[in-house]
Amino acid sequence: MTTSQTPRSRGRLLLIHWVPTILFNVVLPLITYNLLTDRQVSAVTALLISGGWPVIELALSFAVRRRFDEFGVLTLIFIALGVIAGLGLHSARLVLIKESAVTGLFGVVALASLVLPRPMMFYFGRKFATDGSTESVARWNGLWQHPSFRRTQRIITVVWGVAFVAEAATRIGLSYALSTSAMTAVSAVLPLVVVAALLFWTISYGRRARAAAVAKYGPAARTDAPPPAAASPVRP
């Protein structure tokens, strides 16, 4: 495949890239979980069984691309955190804030990833910023050579981690201050508001950071530039 793609070919690649991801990590787990819980299967057991779909998708992704799919890993993290929360929280009040525990633990995981060679949001950025092709993944991996790109990915990871921890702490605090009915409404709205705000900020910040990087390093800092010679398509 050449580095210049027509909109149609790029759209086809994006479709091929995302359809299996959405199917195995969103649609099938949700259907499986709802079917099992409707048949009186416990929530923890239903979560464990529905987690089989992302595992299958990860195995297929590794077999085809020789790397794991970041979105599948994220789904498994959320499922694992949900199982942990489900096993540890039993009272009516604690069950109400179980989702807060899950998002809070995810925020902690994001912050903990800062000690790794590459933070969590680097991998999720690669998932959303590329079409999954060898060339686009290599371009994204090659951007790690730029200090400004590394700083950007770490800042994004910090913001997402802190935001999720703060959102969880807020919901946990409100659960003891509000009535159950009021807290149910808050729990349905607050996470959506937080995620929407994070996405808006990430897109805006990413554009500013990318423009600054292009101004400093030239076209090589763009994700649609030719892949750097040192970038490996299967580099983690």
C-alpha positions as CSV (number, residue, x, y, z in Angstrom):
1,M,0.0,0.0,0.0
2,T,1.3,3.4,-0.8
3,T,1.6,6.2,1.7
4,S,-1.0,8.3,-0.2
5,Q,-4.5,6.8,0.2
6,T,-7.7,7.8,-1.5
7,P,-10.6,8.8,0.9
8,R,-12.4,5.6,-0.2
9,S,-9.4,3.3,0.6
10,R,-8.8,5.0,3.9
11,G,-12.5,4.7,4.8
12,R,-12.4,1.0,3.9
13,L,-9.4,0.5,6.1
14,L,-11.0,2.3,9.0
15,L,-14.1,0.2,8.6
16,I,-12.1,-3.0,8.6
17,H,-10.2,-1.8,11.6
18,W,-13.2,-0.8,13.7
19,V,-16.0,-3.2,12.9
20,P,-14.3,-6.3,14.6
21,T,-13.3,-4.0,17.6
22,I,-16.8,-2.7,18.2
23,L,-18.3,-6.2,17.6
24,F,-16.1,-8.1,20.0
25,N,-15.6,-5.4,22.6
26,V,-19.0,-3.7,22.8
27,V,-21.8,-5.5,21.0
28,L,-21.1,-9.2,21.9
29,P,-20.1,-8.6,25.5
30,L,-23.2,-6.4,26.1
31,I,-25.5,-9.0,24.5
32,T,-23.9,-11.8,26.4
33,Y,-24.0,-10.0,29.7
34,N,-27.7,-9.0,29.3
35,L,-28.7,-12.5,28.2
36,L,-27.0,-14.1,31.2
37,T,-28.3,-11.6,33.8
38,D,-31.8,-12.0,32.4
39,R,-31.5,-15.7,33.1
40,Q,-30.5,-15.0,36.8
41,V,-26.8,-15.5,36.3
42,S,-24.8,-13.4,38.8
43,A,-23.3,-10.2,37.5
44,V,-19.8,-11.3,38.3
45,T,-20.2,-14.6,36.4
46,A,-21.8,-12.8,33.5
47,L,-18.9,-10.3,33.4
48,L,-16.4,-13.2,33.4
49,I,-18.2,-15.0,30.5
50,S,-18.7,-11.8,28.5
51,G,-15.0,-11.1,28.8
52,G,-14.4,-14.1,26.6
53,W,-15.2,-12.0,23.5
54,P,-12.4,-9.5,24.0
55,V,-10.0,-12.3,24.6
56,I,-11.0,-13.9,21.3
57,E,-10.6,-10.5,19.5
58,L,-7.1,-10.1,21.1
59,A,-6.1,-13.5,19.9
60,L,-7.3,-12.8,16.4
61,S,-5.6,-9.4,16.4
62,F,-2.3,-10.9,17.5
63,A,-2.6,-13.7,14.9
64,V,-3.1,-11.2,12.1
65,R,-1.1,-8.1,13.1
66,R,1.3,-9.7,15.6
67,R,0.3,-7.2,18.3
68,F,-2.6,-6.8,20.7
69,D,-5.5,-4.5,20.1
70,E,-5.5,-1.6,22.6
71,F,-9.3,-1.3,22.7
72,G,-9.6,-5.0,23.6
73,V,-7.1,-4.6,26.4
74,L,-9.1,-1.6,27.7
75,T,-12.3,-3.6,27.6
76,L,-10.6,-6.4,29.6
77,I,-9.4,-3.9,32.2
78,F,-12.9,-2.6,32.7
79,I,-14.3,-6.1,32.9
80,A,-11.6,-7.1,35.4
81,L,-12.2,-4.0,37.5
82,G,-16.0,-4.7,37.4
83,V,-15.4,-8.2,38.6
84,I,-13.2,-7.0,41.5
85,A,-15.8,-4.3,42.4
86,G,-18.6,-6.9,42.2
87,L,-16.8,-9.3,44.5
88,G,-15.9,-6.7,47.1
89,L,-19.1,-4.5,47.2
90,H,-22.3,-6.0,48.5
91,S,-24.4,-3.5,50.4
92,A,-27.1,-1.5,48.6
93,R,-25.2,1.7,49.0
94,L,-21.9,0.2,47.8
95,V,-23.5,-1.5,44.8
96,L,-24.8,2.0,43.8
97,I,-21.2,3.3,43.7
98,K,-19.7,0.2,42.1
99,E,-19.3,2.0,38.8
100,S,-17.4,4.7,40.6
101,A,-14.9,2.2,41.9
102,V,-14.4,0.8,38.4
103,T,-13.7,4.2,36.9
104,G,-11.5,5.2,39.9
105,L,-9.5,2.1,39.6
106,F,-9.1,2.7,35.8
107,G,-7.8,6.2,36.6
108,V,-5.3,4.7,39.0
109,V,-4.1,2.2,36.3
110,A,-3.7,5.1,33.9
111,L,-1.6,7.0,36.4
112,A,0.4,3.9,37.2
113,S,1.2,3.4,33.5
114,L,3.4,6.6,33.7
115,V,6.2,4.5,35.2
116,L,6.2,2.2,32.1
117,P,8.3,3.0,29.0
118,R,5.1,4.3,27.3
119,P,2.0,5.4,29.1
120,M,-1.5,4.0,28.5
121,M,-2.8,6.8,26.4
122,F,-0.1,6.3,23.8
123,Y,-1.6,3.0,22.9
124,F,-5.2,4.3,22.9
125,G,-4.0,7.2,20.8
126,R,-2.5,4.8,18.3
127,K,-5.8,2.9,18.2
128,F,-7.9,6.0,17.4
129,A,-5.3,8.0,15.4
130,T,-4.5,5.2,12.9
131,D,-6.4,3.0,10.6
132,G,-4.6,-0.1,11.9
133,S,-2.5,-0.6,8.8
134,T,1.2,-1.4,9.1
135,E,2.2,2.0,7.7
136,S,0.0,4.1,9.9
137,V,1.0,2.2,13.1
138,A,4.7,2.6,12.1
139,R,4.2,6.3,11.7
140,W,2.6,6.6,15.1
141,N,5.3,4.5,16.8
142,G,8.0,6.6,15.1
143,L,6.6,9.8,16.7
144,W,7.9,8.5,20.0
145,Q,11.3,9.7,19.0
146,H,10.2,13.3,19.5
147,P,10.4,14.7,23.1
148,S,7.3,16.9,22.6
149,F,5.3,13.9,21.5
150,R,6.4,11.9,24.5
151,R,5.5,14.8,26.8
152,T,2.1,15.1,25.1
153,Q,1.2,11.5,25.6
154,R,2.2,11.6,29.3
155,I,0.2,14.8,29.9
156,I,-2.9,13.3,28.3
157,T,-2.4,10.2,30.5
158,V,-2.1,12.3,33.6
159,V,-5.3,14.3,32.8
160,W,-7.4,11.2,32.0
161,G,-6.1,9.4,35.1
162,V,-6.7,12.3,37.5
163,A,-10.1,13.1,35.9
164,F,-11.3,9.5,36.4
165,V,-10.1,9.4,40.0
166,A,-11.7,12.7,40.7
167,E,-15.0,11.6,39.1
168,A,-15.0,8.5,41.1
169,A,-14.2,10.3,44.3
170,T,-17.0,12.8,43.6
171,R,-19.6,10.1,42.9
172,I,-18.6,8.2,46.0
173,G,-18.9,11.3,48.1
174,L,-22.3,12.3,46.6
175,S,-23.6,8.8,47.1
176,Y,-23.5,9.4,50.9
177,A,-24.9,12.9,50.6
178,L,-27.8,12.4,48.2
179,S,-30.8,10.1,48.2
180,T,-30.6,6.8,46.2
181,S,-32.9,8.2,43.5
182,A,-30.9,11.4,43.1
183,M,-27.7,9.5,43.0
184,T,-29.0,7.1,40.4
185,A,-29.6,10.1,38.1
186,V,-26.1,11.6,38.9
187,S,-24.4,8.3,38.2
188,A,-26.1,8.1,34.8
189,V,-25.1,11.7,33.7
190,L,-21.8,12.5,35.4
191,P,-19.6,9.9,33.7
192,L,-20.9,10.9,30.3
193,V,-20.2,14.6,31.0
194,V,-16.6,13.7,32.2
195,V,-15.9,11.5,29.2
196,A,-17.3,14.1,26.8
197,A,-15.2,16.9,28.4
198,L,-12.1,14.7,28.3
199,L,-12.6,13.8,24.6
200,F,-13.1,17.5,23.7
201,W,-10.0,18.5,25.7
202,T,-7.9,15.7,24.2
203,I,-8.8,16.5,20.6
204,S,-8.1,20.2,21.2
205,Y,-4.9,19.7,23.0
206,G,-3.8,17.1,20.5
207,R,-4.3,19.5,17.6
208,R,-2.4,22.2,19.3
209,A,0.4,19.9,20.3
210,R,0.6,18.4,16.7
211,A,0.7,21.9,15.2
212,A,3.5,22.9,17.5
213,A,5.4,19.7,16.7
214,V,5.1,20.2,13.0
215,A,6.3,23.7,13.4
216,K,9.3,22.5,15.3
217,Y,10.2,19.2,13.6
218,G,8.6,19.6,10.2
219,P,6.3,17.1,8.3
220,A,7.9,14.1,10.0
221,A,5.9,14.9,13.1
222,R,2.6,14.3,11.3
223,T,0.8,11.0,11.6
224,D,0.1,11.0,7.8
225,A,3.8,11.6,6.9
226,P,5.9,8.8,5.4
227,P,6.9,6.3,8.1
228,P,10.4,6.9,9.7
229,A,12.9,4.4,8.7
230,A,13.6,3.5,12.4
231,A,9.9,2.9,13.1
232,S,9.0,-0.8,13.5
233,P,5.4,-1.8,12.5
234,V,5.3,-4.3,15.3
235,R,7.0,-2.2,18.0
236,P,5.0,-2.2,21.2
